[in-house]
Amino acid sequence: MQMFLPFMNGFNVILAGTIYKALSKIIAFVRDQHPSIFKVFLFIAAVSIIVYIFPREGKFKYEFQKGKPWAHVDLFAPFDFPIYKSDQDIIEEKAYVKSIQLPYFFHNENIAKSAIDQLAENGEQEVNRIIGENKIENIDEGRAVYLLKRAQEILAEIYEKGILELHESIDGKGDEFKLFILENNTAIERSLGEFYTIQTAFDALKNQCNDLEENEADLILSLLQDRIKRDIKYDQETNDFTLEQELNKISPTEGLIQRGQRIVSTGEVLHEEEYRIVNSLKIEYEAQMGNASQQWLILLGQIILVALMVLSLALFLYTYRKEIIRSDMRIVFLLTYIVLFVLGAKSSINIENINLYLVPFCMLPLIIRTFFDIRVALFTYLVTILIIGFIAPNPYEFIIIEMIAGILTLFAVPHLRRRSQLFVSALIIFLVYSAVYLSIGLIQDGSFTETNWRFLGWFLGSALLTLFTYPLIYIFEKIFGFVSDVTLMELSDTNNKLLRKLNLKAPGTFQHSLQVSNLAEEAIRSIGGNPLLVRTGALYHDIGKMSNPNYFIENQNSDYNPHGELEPQESAAIIIDHVISGIELARRNNLPDIIIDFIRTHHGTTRTEYFYRIYKEQRPEMSKEEASTFQYPGPIPYSKETAVLMMADSVEAASRSMKNYDGESIEYLINGIIDNQIKEGQFERSNITFSDITQIKKMFKKRLMSIYHVRLEYPE
């Protein structure tokens, strides 16, 4: 079999790769051919991942805290259950067991036997060697034999008592301290004073030699000093085993609550004893919910709840933000963000000494608001908080605190465009967290005596983590291709390299773009939208004119018009090409797709009307194919911002050729241009209403009258 393992491993890799490619093709096919099904799949995948993250244990339906009043109906025991000891009680009992545990030592008889046998076998040679090396005198052969025998007797006597290894378990203990000695697999209880240590063994050796001459005592000491060793050693394995057995005997419970017994009444404060009983019921309840049949029901409940929450988000987007539903990438971003925060919440709950409030939940609406509008940010945030509330330790408190903090932060910093705003948002988050938490404590306790002040530290940590919003915005921009207000601010700077180039090569177009950006920005403010986005898009919408600036009237400084030398079709091709050239130039300069969309859509599918009419006069019977050469390639605008830009661009350009700048003429011009665009269906894909268009017309009129200094006539 071993020889086939490399082949099998290689086959598994190939098989996995094949399956991955097949799944990728299936997903790509569904995404391209059945986009609606693919979007449903994305939401189902998000629900599945969230449910997978959720714990499978049943959850006790009552929330309670030590020292706080019981805020629910009277609680009766639904079944018999034991009262669990507190963690502190268990710790103290374990400490007591460890303190009274008698240590175990192992008696190694081989050490004594080996030392005594070696002395008997080599003692005579050792005596002669010591006498010779140390030049000990006055010891004849008979005396030497006696001293050797005396040394053997002393050594045997010392080992008979035993030499104990010093260990922390007996350090500082008196002679009466008890310990166990293991001999032949039998534990014998002995007193500490019955044994020698190395030091007391040598002291006993010296005492035994007191009746000898100094040179004779030195001989015996030299003979035995390397043969006195510890033969009773601490038995770590046995001590660990016996201690574990004793610790396992500690019961985690004390007492029993009978079914039907009243546990706590409404309003009763949960002191230590009451808290332990309620917590014991919670432990038993969740343990009983852990069986297989209950887990399936728990899973079903989680699927239904999470699916309904995600469905509410999908319906909100479908009803009010269809442009998000149309984009797979935007859906993936929102769902991924929700999943990441659910995962972060679950991890913080599982990690000891980490609090759920350390997770910077308020970062979620701030980042989403950077890429979408405030309603999407708020709704997504609320859905996320409600989902996490299913697994939060104190869901009601958690939802209230996070909901208020997120909403106030979102409205306090509606547009994140400067780094300083992050510090403001962090301060707001900390203050709101703290205020709401302390207020809840006052409602529950009527004082701060039971307040857990450590929570303020968790709130501060969460607020500080919010400062990482800026780098995360940059990462999400790169991953999902979004554009934040920060990037739009950078792009709308007229000192930008591409805009400076436009000003140099096509100054008239640059001034036209500035006027269009002002018109469009004011208009979008009046109807609701992203003013910074439409302003930035307007600044870049005509950059394609840099290819042939003199063919556009705003850049012509003399009476010479190069179109006079061209056929209408050729002129139309040059004019239309500024859209295509603009797209190419934008891509070469790495402009975001959302800005390129303004270039693509600012003329929609309209015609170059001037050259079309000239050609029609020349050839009244022109074909549809010929007529199409005068039409912009499109597409038509798809959002409020792109629609407003089309209106502003056409109105501003046409206003330059007006002869009379009175209010009536300006209004007539605006109505004629915009109504014609509506008639051609240019705004069918943009979510703009007739009410919005009426407001835009009013704003354009007001702005143009201001530009051309038209005085309002007041009634007498």
C-alpha positions in Angstrom: 0.0 0.0 0.0 2.9 2.4 0.8 3.9 2.5 -2.9 0.5 3.7 -3.9 0.3 6.6 -1.4 2.1 9.2 -3.6 -0.2 8.2 -6.5 -3.3 8.5 -4.2 -2.2 11.8 -2.8 -1.7 13.2 -6.3 -5.0 11.8 -7.4 -6.7 13.6 -4.4 -5.1 16.9 -5.3 -6.2 16.5 -9.0 -9.7 15.5 -7.9 -10.0 18.5 -5.5 -8.8 20.8 -8.3 -11.3 19.3 -10.8 -14.2 19.7 -8.3 -13.2 23.3 -7.6 -13.0 24.2 -11.3 -16.4 22.5 -11.9 -18.0 24.4 -9.0 -16.5 27.7 -10.3 -17.9 27.1 -13.7 -21.3 26.2 -12.3 -21.3 29.4 -10.2 -20.2 31.5 -13.1 -22.9 30.0 -15.3 -25.6 30.6 -12.8 -24.3 34.2 -12.1 -24.3 35.0 -15.9 -27.3 33.1 -17.1 -29.6 33.3 -14.0 -28.5 36.4 -12.0 -31.6 36.4 -9.8 -31.0 32.8 -8.8 -27.3 33.7 -8.0 -28.4 36.6 -5.8 -30.8 34.3 -3.9 -27.8 31.9 -3.5 -25.7 34.7 -2.0 -28.3 35.4 0.7 -28.8 31.7 1.4 -25.0 31.3 1.7 -24.9 34.1 4.2 -27.7 32.6 6.3 -25.9 29.2 6.2 -22.6 30.7 7.4 -24.2 32.7 10.2 -26.2 29.7 11.4 -23.0 27.6 11.3 -21.3 30.2 13.5 -24.1 30.1 16.0 -23.8 27.8 19.1 -26.0 24.7 19.1 -26.8 24.8 22.8 -30.2 25.8 23.9 -30.4 29.2 25.6 -32.0 29.9 28.9 -34.8 32.4 28.3 -34.4 34.5 31.4 -31.7 37.2 31.8 -30.4 37.8 35.3 -27.4 39.2 37.2 -26.0 38.8 40.7 -27.1 41.5 43.0 -29.9 42.7 40.6 -33.7 42.3 41.1 -35.4 39.4 39.3 -37.2 41.2 36.5 -39.4 38.3 35.4 -42.4 36.3 36.7 -42.0 34.1 39.7 -39.7 31.2 38.9 -40.6 27.6 39.9 -38.3 24.6 39.3 -39.5 22.8 36.1 -37.7 19.7 37.2 -35.4 18.3 39.9 -31.9 19.8 39.6 -28.8 20.0 41.8 -27.4 23.3 43.1 -24.0 23.9 41.6 -21.2 25.2 43.7 -19.7 28.6 42.7 -16.4 28.7 40.9 -14.8 30.2 43.9 -16.1 27.4 46.2 -14.6 24.8 43.8 -11.3 26.7 43.8 -11.1 26.8 47.6 -12.0 23.1 47.9 -9.3 22.2 45.4 -6.8 24.4 47.3 -7.7 22.7 50.6 -7.3 19.2 49.0 -3.9 20.2 47.7 -2.9 21.5 51.1 -3.7 18.3 53.0 -2.4 15.9 50.4 0.5 13.8 51.9 3.5 13.5 49.5 4.6 10.2 48.1 8.3 9.1 48.0 9.7 6.1 46.3 12.3 3.9 48.2 15.0 2.8 45.7 16.6 -0.2 47.5 19.1 -0.7 44.7 21.0 2.5 45.6 21.8 1.1 49.2 22.6 -2.4 47.9 24.9 -1.1 45.2 26.8 1.1 47.6 27.2 -1.6 50.2 28.2 -4.2 47.7 30.8 -2.0 46.0 32.3 -1.2 49.4 32.6 -4.9 50.3 34.1 -5.7 46.9 36.5 -2.8 46.5 36.9 -1.6 50.1 40.3 -3.1 50.8 41.8 -1.5 47.6 40.1 1.8 48.4 41.6 1.8 52.0 45.1 1.1 50.7 44.7 3.8 48.0 43.5 6.4 50.5 46.3 5.6 53.0 48.9 5.8 50.3 47.6 9.0 48.7 47.0 10.9 51.9 50.2 9.4 53.6 48.1 8.4 56.7 50.4 7.0 59.3 50.0 4.8 62.4 47.4 2.5 60.7 48.7 -1.1 60.4 47.1 -3.8 58.3 44.9 -5.1 61.2 43.7 -1.7 62.1 42.8 -1.0 58.4 40.7 -4.2 58.3 38.8 -3.0 61.4 38.2 0.4 60.0 36.9 -1.1 56.7 34.4 -3.2 58.7 33.5 -0.2 60.8 32.8 1.8 57.6 30.6 -1.0 56.3 28.5 -1.1 59.5 28.1 2.7 59.5 27.0 2.7 55.8 24.5 -0.1 56.4 23.1 1.7 59.4 22.6 5.0 57.5 20.8 3.2 54.6 18.8 1.2 57.0 17.2 4.5 58.1 17.1 5.9 54.6 18.2 9.2 53.0 15.3 11.4 51.9 15.4 13.7 48.9 14.6 17.3 49.8 11.4 18.6 48.1 9.2 21.7 48.4 6.4 19.4 49.7 8.4 18.8 52.9 10.2 22.0 53.1 9.9 23.6 56.5 7.9 20.7 57.9 8.5 19.3 61.4 9.7 15.8 62.3 6.1 14.7 62.9 5.0 15.6 59.4 3.5 12.5 57.6 4.5 11.2 54.2 4.1 8.0 52.2 7.0 5.7 51.3 6.4 3.3 48.4 8.1 0.0 48.8 7.1 -3.1 46.7 4.0 -1.3 45.4 2.8 -0.6 49.0 2.4 2.9 50.5 3.6 3.1 54.1 2.8 6.2 56.1 6.0 7.4 58.0 7.1 10.5 59.8 9.6 12.9 58.3 11.8 12.6 61.4 12.4 8.9 60.7 14.7 9.7 57.8 18.1 11.3 57.1 18.7 14.0 54.6 22.1 14.2 53.0 23.2 16.7 55.6 22.0 14.8 58.6 23.4 11.6 57.1 26.9 13.1 57.0 26.4 14.5 60.5 25.5 11.0 61.7 28.6 9.7 60.0 30.8 12.2 61.8 29.2 11.3 65.1 29.9 7.6 64.5 33.6 8.5 64.1 34.0 10.5 67.3 35.6 7.7 69.2 38.3 7.2 66.5 41.6 9.0 66.0 41.5 11.9 63.6 43.4 10.0 60.9 41.1 7.0 61.2 38.0 9.2 61.1 39.4 10.9 57.9 39.9 7.5 56.4 36.3 6.4 56.9 35.0 9.8 55.7 37.0 9.6 52.6 35.8 6.0 52.1 32.1 6.8 52.4 31.6 10.4 51.2 30.9 9.3 47.6 28.7 6.3 48.7 26.1 8.2 50.7 23.3 9.1 48.2 19.6 9.8 48.5 17.7 6.5 48.1 14.2 7.9 48.9 13.0 10.2 46.1 9.9 12.3 45.4 7.5 10.3 43.2 6.0 12.9 40.8 3.9 10.5 38.9 2.2 8.9 41.9 1.7 12.3 43.5 0.0 13.7 40.4 -2.2 10.6 40.1 -3.3 10.5 43.7 -4.0 14.3 43.7 -6.0 14.0 40.5 -8.1 11.2 42.1 -8.7 13.3 45.2 -9.7 16.4 43.1 -12.1 14.3 41.1 -13.8 13.3 44.3 -14.9 16.9 44.8 -18.6 17.2 44.0 -19.6 20.1 41.8 -22.9 20.3 43.5 -24.4 20.7 47.0 -28.1 20.4 47.7 -31.1 19.6 45.5 -34.1 21.7 44.3 -37.3 19.7 43.9 -39.6 20.1 40.9 -42.3 22.8 41.6 -40.2 24.5 44.3 -40.3 28.3 44.2 -36.8 29.6 43.3 -37.2 33.3 43.1 -40.1 35.9 43.1 -40.6 38.9 40.9 -38.5 41.9 42.2 -36.5 39.7 44.6 -32.8 40.6 44.6 -30.5 37.8 43.5 -28.1 37.5 46.4 -25.3 34.9 46.3 -27.5 31.9 47.2 -30.4 32.8 44.9 -28.0 33.5 42.1 -26.4 30.1 42.4 -29.8 28.4 42.3 -31.0 30.2 39.2 -27.6 29.7 37.5 -27.8 26.0 38.4 -31.2 25.8 36.7 -29.7 27.5 33.7 -26.8 25.0 33.5 -29.2 22.0 33.8 -31.7 23.5 31.3 -29.0 24.1 28.6 -27.5 20.7 29.3 -30.8 19.0 28.7 -31.3 21.0 25.5 -28.0 19.6 24.2 -29.4 16.2 23.1 -29.7 15.4 19.4 -33.5 15.9 19.0 -33.3 19.2 20.8 -30.4 20.4 18.7 -32.3 19.9 15.5 -35.1 22.0 16.8 -32.6 24.7 17.9 -31.0 24.6 14.5 -34.4 25.0 12.8 -35.2 28.0 15.0 -31.9 29.6 14.2 -32.4 29.1 10.5 -35.8 30.7 10.6 -34.8 33.7 12.7 -31.6 34.4 10.7 -33.3 33.9 7.4 -36.1 36.3 8.4 -33.5 38.9 9.4 -31.5 38.6 6.2 -34.7 38.5 4.2 -35.8 41.8 5.7 -32.5 43.3 4.5 -33.0 41.9 1.0 -36.5 43.3 0.8 -35.3 46.7 2.0 -32.6 46.8 -0.7 -35.0 45.5 -3.4 -37.6 48.1 -2.5 -35.5 51.2 -1.8 -32.0 50.5 -3.2 -32.4 48.5 -6.4 -29.0 49.6 -7.6 -27.4 47.5 -4.8 -29.5 44.5 -5.5 -28.4 44.7 -9.2 -24.7 44.5 -8.1 -23.4 41.1 -6.9 -20.3 42.8 -5.5 -22.3 45.1 -3.4 -24.5 42.3 -2.0 -21.3 40.3 -1.3 -19.8 43.2 0.6 -22.8 43.8 2.8 -23.3 40.1 3.6 -19.6 39.5 4.2 -19.5 42.5 6.6 -22.4 41.1 8.5 -20.9 37.6 8.7 -17.5 39.0 9.9 -19.1 40.9 12.8 -21.2 37.9 13.8 -18.0 35.8 13.8 -16.2 38.5 15.8 -19.0 38.5 18.3 -19.0 34.7 18.7 -15.2 34.7 19.1 -15.3 37.3 21.8 -18.0 35.4 23.7 -15.9 32.2 23.5 -12.6 33.7 24.5 -12.1 34.0 28.3 -11.4 37.5 29.7 -12.7 39.1 26.5 -16.0 41.0 26.6 -18.4 41.3 23.7 -18.4 45.1 24.0 -14.8 45.2 22.9 -15.9 44.4 19.3 -16.1 47.7 17.5 -19.7 47.3 16.2 -20.1 51.0 15.5 -17.4 50.6 12.8 -20.0 48.8 10.7 -22.3 51.8 10.0 -19.4 54.1 9.6 -17.8 52.0 6.8 -21.1 51.1 5.1 -22.1 54.8 5.1 -18.8 55.6 3.4 -19.9 53.6 0.3 -23.7 53.7 0.5 -26.4 56.1 1.9 -27.3 56.5 5.5 -30.4 54.4 5.3 -28.5 51.3 4.0 -25.9 51.8 6.7 -28.5 52.1 9.5 -30.7 49.2 8.3 -27.7 46.9 7.8 -26.4 47.8 11.2 -29.7 47.1 12.9 -30.1 43.7 11.2 -26.5 42.8 12.3 -27.1 43.8 15.9 -30.4 41.9 16.1 -28.7 38.8 14.7 -25.9 39.0 17.2 -28.5 39.6 20.0 -29.5 36.0 19.5 -26.1 34.9 21.0 -25.3 37.8 23.3 -25.1 37.1 27.0 -27.6 39.9 27.8 -29.4 40.5 24.5 -31.8 43.2 25.6 -29.1 45.3 27.2 -26.7 44.6 24.3 -29.3 45.6 21.6 -30.2 48.8 23.4 -26.6 49.9 24.0 -25.4 49.1 20.5 -28.5 50.4 18.7 -28.4 53.8 20.4 -24.6 54.1 20.1 -24.6 53.2 16.4 -27.5 55.5 15.5 -26.0 58.5 17.3 -22.6 57.9 15.8 -24.0 57.6 12.3 -25.9 60.9 12.6 -23.1 62.7 14.4 -20.6 61.8 11.6 -22.8 61.4 8.5 -19.9 61.8 6.1 -16.5 60.4 6.9 -14.1 62.5 4.9 -11.4 63.6 7.3 -9.2 61.7 9.8 -10.2 64.0 12.6 -13.8 62.8 12.3 -12.7 59.4 13.4 -11.5 60.8 16.8 -14.8 62.6 17.1 -16.7 59.4 16.4 -14.5 57.4 18.9 -15.3 60.0 21.6 -19.0 59.9 20.8 -19.0 56.1 20.9 -17.3 55.9 24.3 -19.6 58.6 25.8 -22.8 57.1 24.4 -21.8 53.5 25.5 -21.0 54.7 29.0 -24.1 56.9 29.3 -26.5 54.2 28.1 -24.8 51.5 30.3 -24.9 53.6 33.4 -28.5 54.6 32.7 -29.6 51.0 32.5 -27.8 50.4 35.8 -29.7 53.3 37.4 -33.0 51.9 36.1 -32.3 48.4 37.4 -30.6 49.3 40.8 -31.4 52.9 41.5 -27.7 53.5 42.3 -24.2 52.8 41.0 -23.3 50.4 43.8 -23.7 47.3 41.6 -22.2 48.9 38.5 -19.4 46.9 36.9 -16.9 49.7 36.1 -14.7 47.4 34.1 -17.3 47.8 31.3 -16.1 51.4 30.8 -12.7 49.9 29.9 -14.3 47.6 27.3 -16.2 50.6 25.9 -13.0 52.6 25.6 -11.3 49.7 23.8 -14.1 49.4 21.3 -14.0 53.2 20.7 -10.3 53.1 20.1 -10.6 50.1 17.7 -13.0 52.3 15.7 -9.9 54.4 14.7 -8.9 51.5 12.4 -11.9 52.4 10.2 -9.7 54.5 7.8 -7.3 51.7 6.7 -10.3 49.2 6.5 -12.0 51.6 4.1 -8.9 51.6 1.9 -8.8 47.8 2.0 -12.5 47.4 1.1 -12.1 49.9 -1.8 -9.4 47.8 -3.3 -11.2 44.4 -2.7 -14.6 45.4 -3.9 -13.9 48.3 -6.2 -15.8 50.8 -4.2 -15.1 54.5 -3.9 -15.3 56.3 -0.6 -15.9 60.0 0.1 -12.2 60.2 1.1 -11.2 59.1 -2.4 -13.8 61.4 -4.0 -12.3 64.3 -2.1 -8.9 63.5 -3.4 -10.2 63.1 -7.0 -12.2 66.3 -6.9 -9.1 68.4 -6.0 -8.6 70.6 -9.1 -4.8 70.3 -8.5 -5.2 66.7 -9.5 -2.7 65.8 -12.3 -5.5 64.8 -14.8 -7.6 67.9 -14.1 -4.6 70.2 -14.4 -3.9 68.6 -17.7 -7.5 69.2 -18.8 -7.2 72.8 -17.8 -4.0 73.2 -19.9 -5.2 71.4 -23.0 -8.9 72.3 -23.0 -9.4 75.3 -20.7 -12.9 75.9 -22.0 -13.9 72.3 -21.3 -12.4 72.7 -17.8 -14.5 75.8 -17.0 -17.6 74.0 -18.4 -16.9 71.0 -16.2 -16.6 73.3 -13.1 -19.9 75.0 -13.9 -21.6 71.6 -14.5 -20.2 70.2 -11.2 -21.6 73.2 -9.3 -25.0 72.8 -11.0 -25.1 69.1 -10.5 -24.0 69.3 -6.9 -26.7 71.8 -6.0 -29.3 69.8 -7.8 -28.5 66.5 -6.1 -28.5 68.2 -2.7 -32.0 69.4 -3.3 -33.4 65.9 -4.1 -31.1 63.7 -2.0 -28.1 61.8 -3.2 -24.3 61.9 -3.1 -23.2 65.5 -3.9 -19.5 64.7 -3.7 -19.9 61.8 -6.1 -21.8 63.8 -8.7 -19.4 66.7 -8.3 -16.4 64.5 -8.9 -18.1 62.7 -11.9 -18.9 66.1 -13.4 -15.3 67.3 -13.2 -14.1 64.2 -15.2 -17.1 63.7 -17.6 -15.5 65.5 -20.5 -11.8 64.6 -20.2 -12.1 62.8 -23.5 -12.2 66.2 -25.2 -8.5 66.6 -24.6 -7.9 64.4 -27.7 -9.4 67.0 -30.0 -10.0 70.1 -27.9 -10.4 72.5 -30.9 -13.4 70.6 -32.2 -15.5 71.7 -29.2 -16.9 75.2 -29.3 -15.9 76.1 -25.7 -12.2 75.7 -26.6 -12.4 77.8 -29.8 -10.8 81.2 -29.4 -11.4 82.6 -32.9 -14.0 82.6 -35.6 -12.4 79.5 -37.2 -14.4 76.3 -36.8 -12.7 73.1 -38.0 -16.0 71.4 -38.5 -16.6 73.7 -41.5 -14.1 71.5 -43.4 -15.7 68.2 -42.4 -18.8 66.3 -43.4 -21.6 66.0 -40.7 -20.8 62.3 -40.2 -17.1 63.1 -39.6 -17.9 65.9 -37.2 -20.4 63.7 -35.3 -17.8 60.9 -35.1 -15.3 63.3 -33.5 -17.9 64.6 -31.1 -19.1 61.1 -30.1 -15.5 59.9 -29.8 -14.9 62.1 -26.7 -16.9 59.6 -24.7 -14.8 56.7 -25.9 -11.6 58.6 -25.5 -12.6 59.7 -22.1 -13.2 56.1 -20.9 -9.8 55.0 -22.2 -8.1 58.0 -20.6 -9.9 57.4 -17.3 -8.8 53.8 -17.3 -5.2 54.7 -18.1 -5.2 57.0 -15.1 -6.9 54.4 -12.8 -10.1 56.3 -12.2 -12.7 54.3 -10.3 -15.4 52.6 -12.4 -18.1 54.7 -10.7 -16.5 57.8 -12.1 -16.0 56.2 -15.5 -19.8 55.6 -15.4 -20.4 59.3 -15.5 -18.3 59.5 -18.7 -20.1 56.6 -20.3 -23.6 57.9 -19.5 -23.5 61.7 -19.6 -24.9 61.7 -23.1 -26.8 58.4 -22.8 -28.2 57.3 -26.2 -28.9 60.9 -27.4 -27.9 62.2 -30.9 -25.5 64.9 -31.9 -28.5 66.9 -32.9 -26.8 69.7 -34.7 -24.9 67.5 -37.2 -27.8 65.1 -37.5 -30.1 67.9 -38.7 -27.5 69.2 -41.2 -27.1 65.7 -42.6 -30.9 65.2 -42.7 -31.3 68.4 -44.7 -28.7 67.0 -47.2 -30.3 63.5 -47.3 -33.9 63.5 -46.1 -34.2 59.8 -46.9 -31.4 58.7 -44.6 -31.4 55.1 -43.5 -31.6 53.9 -39.8 -28.0 52.7 -40.1 -26.9 56.2 -41.2 -29.0 57.8 -38.4 -27.3 55.6 -35.9 -23.9 57.1 -36.7 -25.1 60.3 -35.0 -26.1 58.5 -31.8 -24.0 58.2 -28.7 -23.3 54.5 -27.7 -24.8 54.9 -24.2 -25.7 53.4 -21.8 -28.4 55.7 -20.4 -28.0 57.0 -16.8 -28.7 54.4 -14.1 -28.8 56.5 -10.9 -29.9 59.9 -9.6 -26.3 61.2 -9.8 -25.7 60.2 -13.5 -29.1 61.4 -14.5 -28.5 64.8 -12.8 -25.2 65.1 -14.6 -26.8 64.5 -18.0 -29.3 67.3 -17.3 -26.7 69.7 -15.9 -24.3 69.1 -18.8 -26.9 69.7 -21.5 -28.4 72.8 -19.7 -25.1 74.4 -19.0 -23.8 73.9 -22.6 -27.0 75.2 -24.1 -27.2 78.2 -21.8 -23.9 79.5 -23.3 -25.6 80.1 -26.7 -28.6 82.0 -25.3 -29.1 85.6 -26.4 -31.5 86.7 -23.7 -30.8 85.7 -20.1 -34.1 86.6 -18.6 -36.0 84.2 -16.2 -38.5 83.2 -18.8 -35.9 82.3 -21.4 -33.8 80.3 -18.9 -36.9 78.4 -17.8 -38.0 77.7 -21.3 -34.5 76.4 -22.1 -34.3 74.1 -19.1 -37.8 72.7 -19.6 -37.2 72.0 -23.3 -33.9 70.2 -22.8 -35.0 68.0 -19.8 -38.4 67.3 -21.2 -36.9 66.1 -24.4 -34.5 63.8 -22.5 -37.5 62.4 -20.6 -39.3 61.9 -23.9 -36.3 59.9 -25.3 -36.4 57.6 -22.2 -33.0 58.7 -21.0 -34.0 58.4 -17.3 -35.9 55.1 -17.4 -33.1 53.2 -15.5 -32.4 55.9 -13.0 -34.4 56.0 -9.8 -35.5 59.6 -10.3 -39.0 60.8 -9.9 -41.0 63.6 -11.6 -41.0 65.4 -8.3 -37.2 65.2 -8.3 -37.1 66.5 -11.8 -39.3 69.5 -10.9 -37.0 70.4 -8.0 -34.0 70.0 -10.3 -35.5 72.4 -12.9 -36.1 75.0 -10.1 -32.6 74.6 -8.9 -31.1 75.0 -12.4 -33.1 78.1 -13.0 -32.1 79.7 -9.8 -28.4 78.8 -10.3 -28.3 80.0 -14.0 -30.0 83.3 -13.1 -27.3 83.8 -10.4 -24.5 83.0 -12.9 -25.8 85.4 -15.6 -26.9 88.1 -13.0 -30.6 88.1 -13.9 -32.5 90.3 -11.4 -35.7 89.0 -10.1 -38.7 91.3 -10.7 -40.7 91.9 -7.5 -44.4 92.9 -7.6 -45.1 96.5 -6.6 
